[in-house]
């Protein structure tokens, strides 16, 4: 079930739309005194390979983008809280500028659903008259927005609104709310009035609830698929987001001030940057093309140069990860970026000697760029993650083969770029295979290492929301509901756990993942990396071996118990994908765009009993709730 596509020609916002909206908000922001806290949900149980290091050492781009958008719109009293750094943070105890914030925004990936729900529940403990407007967004909410609205009659909790898009959706929501807001009125009260008047229905990218007198949602209204920003140069500068980070601590409350600029690189030595969005391939297990409405969106080379320059000057950041879907997707756009970076100097020396960065590409497009890889290297690129999936193209075909994959890795090695292949394991792939065709998992890992790979990612195929295969994974009985009495949770959907398989001995698949990592990361390879490194970069191979061995130990500790359950316990399977327990509808009463799969629905704007979000004692208040749209960046 992919996201539906907007009418052709209407996928993108008009040029300049975001800049105009920001200017509009800056004019009204000084008289509003809005305070905001943006939280990134994080479940510690998901900290395994291949993200053991980055999970805590790279401040995510999504929440930073939202914080930057709020500040750029004039709402400077904003703080960003990362649960990775602040595991004991409690929204019910947060105060900013000496008071409960007006907005509490939560971004979550599907893996971190449990942490996201806990944040929402805790925020709902704040007494209704003082409660902030709760806005949920991020990759989880884009595909399953109903999961942030509680449906239990005896336990009313939930976000006020879910944002299923990017920054523009959030800012457009804020603009509508601030136009309706009365003097001194809580934003949550304004939101309640705007919701009942239908003032939110013209903002594509929102899902909100009509509730009964007890606050329990009776239906969800989906305003449709967002319009995308085409020119990424219009995005607020990432330097704004880095100024808002909450310092790491064990306290449940917020600190007096944000993390000082000279300490940012200490806690987030890797900086994630949005450079491009979109991929031309249509892999059936991937939701990216549908999310991007089959569009390819980029920043200009000049804008990216400015981002590197300012982030390096203000925070001393030297290592970057480009949050691209496929950086080599369009060679002409790629060359415009790398040419600009290759000509750039920082402190009077070439940029490549001050900063290093990497991003994601495909084998097919790497070969198309073969003649330009020296320029890519001069632009500061030190590592490229290649979506190999399966070298024999048995699982998916996107221009790769054994020969082309090995050729791409050798090209990168010769140009001093670390090759970081990303693999997917599946039911029909054995651990080892005989004969000339390297079909086995270890056969392929061995060839990748020999060809110059210095890092490896191996994940199991799991249900991916928003992909073509999503519904079929459940209706075919492939997806597990529980194993030996342990329920499959969202925290297990990252690919490290076998949670969807027709294999008669799924525990073998689980052990295969661990065997592949142990074959690639081990003390012998570490010693060899010191004397015969696979990378021309100084000690890069050896350092990645150390990090990989640590990750293997942590991954094994978290997955071996599941392996035993797969070996001995009964497996219960699902027959249908998760669906909203709350009826969903579009604004006009039709099917909801984000009900994947379709949920039960009522007719248009019904006679369901509703109440304002906050009691309106005293002067009548206008509550403006601005929907939070967080970019899909991990």
C-alpha positions in Angstrom: 0.0 0.0 0.0 1.8 3.1 -1.3 0.8 6.6 -0.6 -1.6 7.8 -3.3 -0.2 10.3 -5.9 -1.5 13.8 -6.1 -2.8 15.0 -9.5 0.0 15.2 -12.0 1.5 18.7 -12.0 0.3 19.4 -8.4 2.8 17.4 -6.5 5.0 20.4 -5.8 4.5 23.7 -4.1 4.8 26.8 -6.3 8.4 28.2 -6.3 8.8 30.6 -3.4 5.9 29.3 -1.4 7.9 28.4 1.7 9.8 31.7 1.7 6.5 33.6 1.5 5.0 31.6 4.3 8.1 32.2 6.5 7.8 36.0 5.9 4.1 35.9 6.7 4.8 34.2 10.0 7.7 36.6 10.9 5.3 39.5 10.7 3.0 38.0 13.4 5.5 36.1 15.5 6.6 39.1 17.7 3.1 39.6 19.1 2.4 35.9 19.8 5.2 34.9 22.3 5.0 31.2 21.3 7.3 28.7 23.1 8.0 25.3 21.6 9.7 22.0 22.6 10.5 19.5 19.8 11.3 16.0 21.0 12.9 13.1 19.1 11.5 9.7 20.3 14.1 7.0 20.8 13.8 3.4 22.0 17.1 2.2 23.4 16.2 -1.4 22.4 16.8 -0.5 18.8 20.4 0.4 19.2 22.1 -2.4 17.2 24.0 -2.8 14.0 24.4 -1.0 11.7 23.5 2.1 13.8 25.3 1.5 17.1 27.5 4.5 16.8 25.3 6.9 14.9 22.3 6.4 17.1 23.8 8.6 19.8 26.5 10.5 17.9 24.4 12.1 15.2 21.7 14.6 16.0 18.8 13.6 13.6 18.0 15.9 10.7 14.2 15.7 11.1 13.9 17.4 14.5 16.6 19.9 13.7 14.7 20.8 10.5 11.5 21.4 12.5 13.3 23.5 15.1 15.1 25.5 12.4 11.7 26.2 10.7 10.2 27.5 13.9 13.1 29.8 14.6 13.2 31.0 11.0 9.5 31.8 11.3 10.2 34.0 14.2 9.5 31.7 17.1 12.9 31.8 18.8 11.9 30.3 22.1 12.4 26.7 20.9 14.3 23.8 22.3 15.1 20.4 20.7 15.2 17.3 23.0 16.8 14.1 21.9 15.8 11.0 23.9 19.1 9.5 22.9 20.8 12.2 25.1 18.0 12.8 27.6 16.5 9.3 28.4 14.7 10.5 31.5 13.0 13.6 29.9 9.4 13.9 30.9 7.1 16.3 29.0 4.9 16.6 32.1 7.8 18.4 33.8 9.1 20.5 31.0 9.2 24.3 31.2 10.7 26.7 28.8 11.1 30.4 29.5 9.6 29.7 33.0 6.3 28.2 31.7 4.8 25.2 30.1 5.4 25.5 26.3 2.6 26.4 23.9 3.7 23.7 21.5 5.0 20.2 22.1 6.1 18.4 18.9 7.2 14.8 18.7 9.1 13.2 15.8 9.2 9.4 15.6 10.4 6.6 13.4 8.3 3.4 13.4 11.0 1.7 15.5 10.5 4.2 18.3 6.7 3.9 18.5 6.7 2.8 22.1 8.8 5.8 23.1 6.6 8.1 21.1 3.4 6.9 22.7 5.0 7.3 26.2 5.9 10.9 25.4 2.4 11.7 24.2 0.9 10.0 27.3 3.1 11.8 29.7 2.3 15.2 28.0 -1.4 14.4 28.5 -0.8 14.3 32.2 -0.5 18.1 32.2 -3.8 19.6 33.4 -6.0 20.5 30.4 -6.0 24.2 31.0 -2.2 24.4 30.8 -1.5 21.5 28.3 0.4 22.5 25.2 -0.8 21.7 21.7 0.6 18.2 21.1 1.7 17.7 17.5 3.1 14.3 16.3 5.1 13.8 13.1 8.0 11.9 11.5 8.2 8.7 9.4 5.9 6.8 11.8 3.1 9.3 11.5 3.4 9.6 7.7 2.2 6.1 7.3 0.3 5.2 10.5 -1.0 8.5 11.9 -3.8 6.8 13.9 -1.2 5.3 16.2 -0.7 8.6 18.1 -4.4 8.9 18.9 -5.6 6.8 21.9 -8.8 4.8 21.3 -9.4 3.4 24.7 -12.6 4.8 26.3 -11.2 4.5 29.9 -7.8 6.0 29.0 -8.1 9.2 27.0 -4.8 10.2 25.6 -3.4 11.2 22.2 -1.9 13.9 20.1 -4.0 16.8 19.1 -2.9 16.6 15.5 -0.6 14.5 13.3 1.4 16.0 10.5 2.0 13.6 7.6 4.3 15.9 5.7 7.3 18.2 5.9 8.1 21.7 7.4 5.7 23.6 5.1 2.7 21.7 6.5 3.6 22.6 10.1 4.2 26.3 9.2 0.9 26.5 7.3 -0.9 25.1 10.3 0.7 27.6 12.6 -0.3 30.5 10.2 -4.0 29.4 10.3 -4.0 29.1 14.0 -2.3 32.4 14.7 -4.8 34.2 12.5 -7.6 32.8 14.7 -5.9 33.1 18.1 -7.4 35.5 20.6 -5.3 37.6 22.9 -3.6 35.5 25.5 -5.5 32.4 24.3 -3.7 29.0 24.6 -2.9 27.5 21.2 -4.6 24.3 22.1 -7.9 26.1 22.7 -7.4 27.9 19.3 -6.8 24.5 17.7 -10.1 23.2 19.1 -12.1 26.1 17.5 -10.2 25.8 14.2 -10.9 22.1 14.1 -14.7 22.5 14.7 -14.9 25.3 12.1 -13.2 23.2 9.4 -10.4 25.7 9.2 -7.8 22.9 9.0 -9.4 21.1 6.1 -7.6 23.1 3.5 -4.1 22.2 4.7 -3.0 19.0 3.0 -0.8 16.8 5.3 -2.8 16.8 8.5 -4.8 14.1 10.4 -6.9 15.3 13.4 -9.5 13.7 15.6 -13.1 14.6 16.4 -13.5 13.5 20.1 -16.5 12.9 22.4 -17.1 14.7 25.7 -14.6 12.4 27.4 -11.8 13.3 24.9 -11.9 9.9 23.2 -11.5 10.1 19.4 -14.6 9.1 17.4 -13.2 9.6 13.9 -10.0 10.8 12.3 -10.1 13.4 9.5 -7.3 13.2 6.9 -6.7 16.4 4.8 -4.8 14.5 2.1 -1.3 14.0 0.8 1.1 17.0 1.3 2.4 19.2 -1.5 6.2 18.8 -1.6 8.8 21.6 -1.6 10.5 21.4 -4.9 13.5 23.8 -4.4 15.3 22.6 -1.2 17.2 25.9 -1.2 14.1 27.4 0.4 14.5 25.3 3.5 15.7 27.1 6.7 19.4 26.8 7.3 20.5 23.8 9.4 22.7 26.0 11.5 19.5 27.2 13.2 18.6 23.8 14.4 22.0 23.0 16.0 21.6 26.1 18.2 18.6 24.6 19.9 19.8 21.2 21.1 19.1 20.4 24.8 22.4 19.4 26.5 22.6 15.7 27.4 21.6 14.9 31.0 19.8 12.4 33.2 17.2 15.1 34.4 13.5 14.8 33.6 13.4 18.6 33.1 14.9 21.0 30.6 18.1 22.9 31.2 18.3 26.7 31.5 19.9 27.1 28.1 20.7 25.1 24.9 23.9 23.2 24.3 26.7 25.8 23.7 28.1 25.9 20.2 31.6 24.8 21.3 30.2 21.5 22.7 28.0 20.5 19.7 30.7 18.6 17.9 31.6 16.8 21.1 28.1 15.2 21.4 27.2 15.1 17.7 30.5 14.6 15.8 28.6 13.5 12.8 26.2 16.1 11.2 23.4 14.8 9.0 22.4 17.1 6.1 19.6 16.9 3.6 21.1 17.3 0.1 18.6 15.6 -2.2 15.4 13.6 -2.0 14.1 10.9 -4.4 15.1 7.8 -6.3 14.3 6.7 -9.8 14.1 3.0 -8.9 10.8 1.6 -7.8 11.8 -1.3 -5.5 8.7 -3.1 -4.2 9.9 -3.1 -0.6 10.7 0.7 -0.5 8.3 3.5 0.2 10.6 6.3 -0.9 9.5 6.9 -4.5 5.8 7.1 -3.5 6.5 9.4 -0.6 8.4 11.8 -3.0 5.6 11.6 -5.5 8.1 10.3 -8.1 9.9 13.6 -7.9 13.7 14.3 -7.5 14.4 17.3 -5.3 17.8 18.9 -4.7 19.7 21.8 -3.1 22.0 23.8 -5.2 25.8 23.5 -4.9 26.1 27.0 -3.7 23.6 26.3 -0.9 25.4 23.1 0.2 28.7 24.9 0.2 27.2 27.6 2.5 25.9 24.9 4.9 29.3 23.2 5.2 31.0 26.5 5.6 28.7 27.8 8.4 28.4 24.6 10.3 32.2 24.2 10.3 32.8 27.8 11.3 30.2 27.9 14.1 30.3 24.4 15.6 33.6 22.9 14.3 31.7 20.1 12.6 34.0 18.1 10.3 32.1 14.8 9.6 28.8 14.8 7.6 26.3 12.3 6.4 24.1 13.2 3.4 20.6 12.1 4.1 20.0 11.2 0.4 17.9 8.5 -1.1 20.2 8.2 -4.1 22.8 11.0 -4.4 23.8 9.9 -7.9 20.2 9.7 -9.1 20.7 12.5 -11.6 24.3 12.9 -12.6 23.9 16.5 -13.9 22.5 17.6 -10.6 25.2 15.6 -8.7 28.0 17.2 -10.7 26.7 20.7 -10.0 27.0 20.0 -6.3 30.4 18.2 -6.3 32.0 20.7 -8.6 31.0 23.5 -6.3 32.4 21.6 -3.2 35.6 20.7 -5.0 36.3 24.4 -5.7 35.6 25.5 -2.1 38.2 26.4 0.4 37.9 26.6 4.2 40.5 28.5 6.1 42.5 28.9 2.9 42.8 25.2 2.2 40.6 22.9 0.0 37.3 21.8 1.7 38.3 18.2 1.5 41.1 18.8 4.0 38.8 20.3 6.5 35.6 18.2 6.3 34.7 14.7 5.1 31.3 13.3 4.2 29.4 10.4 2.8 26.0 9.5 1.5 23.9 6.7 -0.2 24.0 5.7 -3.8 23.3 2.7 -6.0 25.6 0.4 -7.9 24.1 1.3 -11.3 24.5 5.0 -10.8 28.0 4.7 -9.3 29.1 3.1 -12.6 27.5 5.9 -14.5 29.6 8.3 -12.5 32.8 6.4 -13.0 34.6 9.2 -14.9 33.6 11.7 -12.2 34.6 9.8 -9.1 37.9 11.8 -8.8 35.8 15.0 -8.6 33.5 13.3 -6.0 36.6 12.6 -4.0 37.9 16.1 -4.3 34.5 17.3 -3.1 35.2 15.7 0.3 33.4 12.4 -0.1 35.1 9.7 1.9 32.4 7.0 2.1 29.5 5.9 0.0 26.8 3.5 1.2 25.8 1.3 -1.8 22.3 -0.3 -2.0 23.5 -3.7 -3.2 20.6 -5.7 -1.5 21.5 -9.0 -3.4 24.4 -9.2 -5.8 22.7 -11.8 -7.9 19.6 -9.6 -8.3 17.4 -12.5 -7.1 15.5 -10.3 -4.5 15.3 -7.1 -6.6 16.7 -5.9 -9.8 18.1 -2.3 -10.0 20.9 -2.6 -12.4 23.3 -4.6 -10.2 25.0 -7.9 -10.8 28.0 -9.7 -9.3 30.3 -8.2 -11.9 28.9 -4.6 -11.8 28.8 -4.6 -8.0 32.5 -5.7 -7.7 33.5 -3.2 -10.3 31.7 -0.4 -8.5 33.5 -1.3 -5.2 36.9 -1.4 -6.9 36.3 2.0 -8.5 35.6 3.5 -5.2 38.6 1.9 -3.6 40.9 3.2 -6.3 39.6 6.7 -5.8 40.1 6.6 -2.0 36.3 6.4 -1.2 35.2 3.8 1.4 32.7 1.3 0.0 29.9 0.5 2.5 27.6 -2.1 0.9 24.0 -2.5 2.3 22.6 -6.1 1.9 19.2 -7.7 2.4 18.8 -11.3 3.4 15.7 -13.3 2.4 14.1 -16.7 2.7 15.5 -18.2 -0.5 19.1 -17.2 0.1 21.3 -19.8 1.8 24.2 -19.0 4.1 26.6 -20.7 1.8 26.3 -21.9 -1.8 28.4 -24.1 -4.1 29.3 -23.5 -7.7 30.3 -20.5 -9.7 27.3 -18.4 -8.8 27.8 -16.7 -5.4 24.2 -17.0 -4.2 25.0 -17.6 -0.5 25.1 -14.8 2.0 28.6 -15.5 3.1 29.8 -16.0 -0.5 28.6 -12.5 -1.3 30.1 -11.0 1.9 33.4 -12.6 1.1 33.4 -11.1 -2.4 32.5 -7.7 -1.1 35.3 -7.7 1.4 37.8 -8.8 -1.2 36.6 -6.0 -3.6 37.3 -3.3 -0.9 34.3 -3.1 1.3 35.2 -1.6 4.7 31.8 -1.6 6.3 28.7 -3.9 6.0 25.0 -3.7 6.6 22.9 -7.0 6.5 19.3 -6.8 7.4 16.3 -9.2 7.0 13.4 -8.3 4.8 10.6 -7.0 7.1 7.2 -5.4 6.4 7.8 -1.8 5.3 4.9 0.6 5.7 4.1 2.5 2.5 5.7 0.0 0.2 4.1 -2.1 -2.6 4.8 -5.4 -0.7 3.5 -4.2 2.7 -0.1 -5.6 2.5 1.0 -8.8 0.8 3.5 -9.5 3.5 0.6 -9.8 6.0 -2.1 -11.4 3.8 0.3 -14.1 2.7 0.9 -15.1 6.3 4.5 -14.2 6.2 4.4 -11.7 9.1 4.6 -12.9 12.6 2.3 -11.8 15.4 4.2 -13.6 18.2 6.8 -16.2 18.7 6.8 -18.4 21.8 4.5 -16.0 23.5 6.5 -12.9 22.8 4.7 -10.4 20.7 6.4 -8.7 17.7 6.7 -5.0 18.5 7.6 -2.0 16.3 11.0 -1.9 17.9 11.8 -5.2 16.2 11.0 -4.0 12.6 14.4 -2.6 11.8 15.6 -5.7 10.0 17.8 -7.2 12.8 15.0 -9.6 13.9 13.4 -12.3 11.7 9.7 -11.3 12.1 8.4 -12.2 8.6 9.4 -15.4 6.9 8.0 -18.6 5.3 11.2 -20.5 6.0 10.6 -23.7 7.9 13.5 -23.0 10.2 13.5 -19.2 10.7 16.1 -19.4 13.5 18.6 -20.3 10.8 17.8 -17.0 9.1 18.4 -15.2 12.4 21.8 -16.9 12.9 22.7 -16.2 9.3 22.6 -12.4 10.0 24.9 -12.8 12.9 27.2 -15.1 11.0 27.5 -12.5 8.2 28.5 -9.8 10.7 31.0 -12.1 12.5 32.6 -13.1 9.2 33.1 -9.4 8.3 34.0 -8.0 11.7 36.4 -10.0 13.8 39.8 -9.7 15.5 41.7 -11.3 12.5 40.3 -8.8 10.1 41.1 -6.0 12.5 44.8 -7.1 12.5 44.8 -7.5 8.7 43.3 -4.0 8.4 46.3 -2.6 10.2 48.8 -4.1 7.8 46.7 -4.5 4.6 43.8 -2.0 4.8 41.0 -2.1 2.3 40.8 1.7 2.4 43.4 4.3 1.4 42.1 6.5 4.2 44.4 6.4 7.3 43.2 3.7 9.7 39.6 3.9 8.5 39.4 0.2 7.9 40.7 -0.7 11.3 38.5 1.8 13.1 35.4 0.4 11.4 36.5 -3.1 12.4 36.6 -2.0 16.1 33.2 -0.3 15.8 31.7 -3.3 14.0 33.0 -5.8 16.6 31.4 -3.8 19.3 28.2 -3.7 17.4 28.2 -7.4 16.8 28.4 -8.0 20.5 25.5 -5.7 21.2 23.4 -7.1 18.4 24.0 -10.7 19.5 23.0 -9.8 23.1 19.7 -8.4 21.9 18.8 -11.1 19.3 20.0 -14.5 20.7 17.0 -14.8 22.9 14.7 -14.3 19.9 16.7 -17.0 18.1 15.9 -19.5 20.8 12.2 -18.5 20.6 12.3 -19.1 16.9 13.9 -22.4 17.4 11.5 -23.8 20.1 8.4 -21.7 20.3 5.1 -21.8 18.4 4.8 -19.0 15.8 1.5 -17.1 15.4 1.1 -15.3 12.1 -0.9 -12.3 11.1 -3.4 -12.4 8.3 -3.9 -8.6 7.8 -1.7 -5.5 8.2 -2.2 -3.1 11.1 -5.1 -0.7 10.5 -6.7 2.2 12.4 -9.1 1.2 15.2 -10.6 4.6 14.7 -12.7 5.3 11.6 -10.9 7.5 9.2 -12.2 9.7 6.3 -11.1 12.4 3.9 -12.4 15.9 4.3 -15.1 15.2 1.7 -16.1 11.9 3.3 -14.1 9.8 0.9 -11.3 7.3 1.7 -8.5 8.7 3.9 -5.2 9.0 2.0 -3.1 7.9 4.9 -5.3 4.9 6.0 -2.9 2.3 4.9 -4.7 -0.1 4.5 -8.1 1.6 4.3 -9.8 2.0 7.6 -13.6 2.1 8.4 -15.0 5.6 7.9 -18.0 7.7 8.5 -19.7 10.0 6.0 -18.8 13.7 5.6 -18.5 15.9 8.7 -20.8 13.9 10.8 -23.0 14.4 13.8 -20.5 12.9 16.2 -20.4 14.7 19.5 -17.3 16.8 19.9 -15.9 19.1 22.6 -13.1 21.8 22.5 -9.6 20.6 23.3 -9.4 22.9 26.3 -12.2 24.3 28.5 -13.1 27.9 27.4 -13.7 29.4 30.8 -13.3 33.2 30.7 -12.9 35.1 27.4 -13.6 33.1 24.2 -10.2 31.9 22.9 -9.0 31.0 19.4 -6.6 28.0 19.5 -4.2 27.8 16.6 -2.7 24.3 16.1 0.1 24.1 13.6 0.7 20.6 12.3 4.2 19.2 12.6 5.7 17.7 9.4 9.0 16.1 9.9 11.2 15.1 6.9 11.8 11.4 6.4 15.5 11.3 7.5 16.8 8.6 9.9 
